């Protein structure tokens, strides 16, 4: 993600879209968080299986690693839980959905 973020910052057509908050978010991600974030646009809810198991199988990580990453991505504002209730502690993300912030971060990195 760092290389793509730097490339976006150097590209005159994309640099106005690079936000300081994107830099802060990427800086605080662990490598597995970045992999999970990149995978989420490909993830679809087609089974009753927990998302961390499905994502983990596709990216080669344990379901615990994916669970930790999803919670971290929620904290960073990249992901929200479509089933979470306000005021409840975020122990596991049951329906990970990209936020507008997460979508824009990925769009800047992929342009």
Secondary structure by P-SEA (a helix, b strand, c coil): caaaaaaaaacccccccccaaaaaaaaaccaaaaaaaaacccccccccccaaaaaaaaacccaaaaaaaaaaaaaaccbbbcccccccccccccbbbbcaaaaaaaaaacc
